[in-house]
């Protein structure tokens, strides 16, 4: 029996803070200088989305893996852990 990644991600629970722990340092860099926009496909939770002329961040579903900050060729993603008590809680099993 094979299990899809979506089924595994469903086991994760989130306690969402009102303030995002992710931000774009400069949104114009993403649209003008970043041709490939790897943040759109490197994030396993698909937190980054292209909406018309900007990239939006749905931080509420962030898995806190840090892939986006490592994958951004312009180091344009401000990433920090959520405040204590907030963020993702993984359930294994």
C-alpha positions as protocol buffer text, in pm:
chain_id: "A"
residue {
  index: 1
  type: UNK
  ca { x: 0 y: 0 z: 0 }
}
residue {
  index: 2
  type: UNK
  ca { x: 150 y: 333 z: -101 }
}
residue {
  index: 3
  type: UNK
  ca { x: 82 y: 649 z: 95 }
}
residue {
  index: 4
  type: UNK
  ca { x: 79 y: 988 z: -75 }
}
residue {
  index: 5
  type: UNK
  ca { x: 264 y: 1284 z: 72 }
}
residue {
  index: 6
  type: UNK
  ca { x: -67 y: 1469 z: 105 }
}
residue {
  index: 7
  type: UNK
  ca { x: -194 y: 1195 z: 337 }
}
residue {
  index: 8
  type: UNK
  ca { x: 117 y: 1224 z: 555 }
}
residue {
  index: 9
  type: UNK
  ca { x: 96 y: 1605 z: 565 }
}
residue {
  index: 10
  type: UNK
  ca { x: -264 y: 1575 z: 682 }
}
residue {
  index: 11
  type: UNK
  ca { x: -130 y: 1439 z: 1013 }
}
residue {
  index: 12
  type: UNK
  ca { x: 49 y: 1768 z: 1085 }
}
residue {
  index: 13
  type: UNK
  ca { x: -128 y: 2018 z: 1308 }
}
residue {
  index: 14
  type: UNK
  ca { x: -67 y: 2391 z: 1320 }
}
residue {
  index: 15
  type: UNK
  ca { x: -106 y: 2658 z: 1583 }
}
residue {
  index: 16
  type: UNK
  ca { x: -99 y: 2973 z: 1376 }
}
residue {
  index: 17
  type: UNK
  ca { x: 29 y: 3305 z: 1504 }
}
residue {
  index: 18
  type: UNK
  ca { x: -122 y: 3629 z: 1373 }
}
residue {
  index: 19
  type: UNK
  ca { x: 225 y: 3743 z: 1267 }
}
residue {
  index: 20
  type: UNK
  ca { x: 404 y: 3564 z: 985 }
}
residue {
  index: 21
  type: UNK
  ca { x: 746 y: 3415 z: 1048 }
}
residue {
  index: 22
  type: UNK
  ca { x: 816 y: 3432 z: 673 }
}
residue {
  index: 23
  type: UNK
  ca { x: 861 y: 3742 z: 461 }
}
residue {
  index: 24
  type: UNK
  ca { x: 1002 y: 3853 z: 131 }
}
residue {
  index: 25
  type: UNK
  ca { x: 1282 y: 4101 z: 190 }
}
residue {
  index: 26
  type: UNK
  ca { x: 1208 y: 4277 z: -141 }
}
residue {
  index: 27
  type: UNK
  ca { x: 912 y: 4165 z: -352 }
}
residue {
  index: 28
  type: UNK
  ca { x: 1047 y: 4332 z: -665 }
}
residue {
  index: 29
  type: UNK
  ca { x: 1355 y: 4104 z: -659 }
}
residue {
  index: 30
  type: UNK
  ca { x: 1126 y: 3802 z: -701 }
}
residue {
  index: 31
  type: UNK
  ca { x: 950 y: 3945 z: -1002 }
}
residue {
  index: 32
  type: UNK
  ca { x: 1234 y: 4128 z: -1175 }
}
residue {
  index: 33
  type: UNK
  ca { x: 1556 y: 3939 z: -1099 }
}
residue {
  index: 34
  type: UNK
  ca { x: 1453 y: 3584 z: -1014 }
}
residue {
  index: 35
  type: UNK
  ca { x: 1380 y: 3409 z: -1342 }
}
residue {
  index: 36
  type: UNK
  ca { x: 1321 y: 3056 z: -1213 }
}
residue {
  index: 37
  type: UNK
  ca { x: 1142 y: 3149 z: -887 }
}
residue {
  index: 38
  type: UNK
  ca { x: 1241 y: 2824 z: -709 }
}
residue {
  index: 39
  type: UNK
  ca { x: 1038 y: 2911 z: -398 }
}
residue {
  index: 40
  type: UNK
  ca { x: 726 y: 2822 z: -598 }
}
residue {
  index: 41
  type: UNK
  ca { x: 829 y: 2458 z: -630 }
}
residue {
  index: 42
  type: UNK
  ca { x: 1095 y: 2389 z: -364 }
}
residue {
  index: 43
  type: UNK
  ca { x: 856 y: 2421 z: -68 }
}
residue {
  index: 44
  type: UNK
  ca { x: 699 y: 2082 z: 17 }
}
residue {
  index: 45
  type: UNK
  ca { x: 393 y: 2256 z: 166 }
}
residue {
  index: 46
  type: UNK
  ca { x: 344 y: 2487 z: -135 }
}
residue {
  index: 47
  type: UNK
  ca { x: 348 y: 2795 z: 88 }
}
residue {
  index: 48
  type: UNK
  ca { x: 457 y: 3026 z: -195 }
}
residue {
  index: 49
  type: UNK
  ca { x: 214 y: 3103 z: -478 }
}
residue {
  index: 50
  type: UNK
  ca { x: 234 y: 3327 z: -782 }
}
residue {
  index: 51
  type: UNK
  ca { x: -65 y: 3562 z: -790 }
}
residue {
  index: 52
  type: UNK
  ca { x: -74 y: 3795 z: -1089 }
}
residue {
  index: 53
  type: UNK
  ca { x: 229 y: 4020 z: -1041 }
}
residue {
  index: 54
  type: UNK
  ca { x: 353 y: 3910 z: -697 }
}
residue {
  index: 55
  type: UNK
  ca { x: 440 y: 3610 z: -485 }
}
residue {
  index: 56
  type: UNK
  ca { x: 215 y: 3549 z: -187 }
}
residue {
  index: 57
  type: UNK
  ca { x: 309 y: 3357 z: 126 }
}
residue {
  index: 58
  type: UNK
  ca { x: 61 y: 3130 z: 303 }
}
residue {
  index: 59
  type: UNK
  ca { x: 271 y: 3095 z: 619 }
}
residue {
  index: 60
  type: UNK
  ca { x: -8 y: 2917 z: 804 }
}
residue {
  index: 61
  type: UNK
  ca { x: 86 y: 2584 z: 644 }
}
residue {
  index: 62
  type: UNK
  ca { x: 464 y: 2617 z: 675 }
}
residue {
  index: 63
  type: UNK
  ca { x: 643 y: 2297 z: 781 }
}
residue {
  index: 64
  type: UNK
  ca { x: 943 y: 2497 z: 913 }
}
residue {
  index: 65
  type: UNK
  ca { x: 1190 y: 2295 z: 707 }
}
residue {
  index: 66
  type: UNK
  ca { x: 1387 y: 2596 z: 581 }
}
residue {
  index: 67
  type: UNK
  ca { x: 1396 y: 2480 z: 218 }
}
residue {
  index: 68
  type: UNK
  ca { x: 1280 y: 2817 z: 91 }
}
residue {
  index: 69
  type: UNK
  ca { x: 1559 y: 3019 z: 249 }
}
residue {
  index: 70
  type: UNK
  ca { x: 1821 y: 2776 z: 124 }
}
residue {
  index: 71
  type: UNK
  ca { x: 1669 y: 2752 z: -224 }
}
residue {
  index: 72
  type: UNK
  ca { x: 1628 y: 3126 z: -285 }
}
residue {
  index: 73
  type: UNK
  ca { x: 1919 y: 3227 z: -510 }
}
residue {
  index: 74
  type: UNK
  ca { x: 1893 y: 3592 z: -398 }
}
residue {
  index: 75
  type: UNK
  ca { x: 1858 y: 3524 z: -23 }
}
residue {
  index: 76
  type: UNK
  ca { x: 1536 y: 3723 z: -42 }
}
residue {
  index: 77
  type: UNK
  ca { x: 1334 y: 3523 z: 209 }
}
residue {
  index: 78
  type: UNK
  ca { x: 1332 y: 3635 z: 570 }
}
residue {
  index: 79
  type: UNK
  ca { x: 1281 y: 3314 z: 769 }
}
residue {
  index: 80
  type: UNK
  ca { x: 1268 y: 3256 z: 1143 }
}
residue {
  index: 81
  type: UNK
  ca { x: 1102 y: 3005 z: 1369 }
}
residue {
  index: 82
  type: UNK
  ca { x: 753 y: 3102 z: 1488 }
}
residue {
  index: 83
  type: UNK
  ca { x: 715 y: 3239 z: 1840 }
}
residue {
  index: 84
  type: UNK
  ca { x: 713 y: 2983 z: 2119 }
}
residue {
  index: 85
  type: UNK
  ca { x: 401 y: 2770 z: 2125 }
}
residue {
  index: 86
  type: UNK
  ca { x: 317 y: 2842 z: 1760 }
}
residue {
  index: 87
  type: UNK
  ca { x: 394 y: 2661 z: 1438 }
}
residue {
  index: 88
  type: UNK
  ca { x: 372 y: 2305 z: 1318 }
}
residue {
  index: 89
  type: UNK
  ca { x: 331 y: 1997 z: 1533 }
}
residue {
  index: 90
  type: UNK
  ca { x: 422 y: 1672 z: 1360 }
}
residue {
  index: 91
  type: UNK
  ca { x: 239 y: 1352 z: 1443 }
}
residue {
  index: 92
  type: UNK
  ca { x: 422 y: 1034 z: 1356 }
}
residue {
  index: 93
  type: UNK
  ca { x: 262 y: 695 z: 1313 }
}
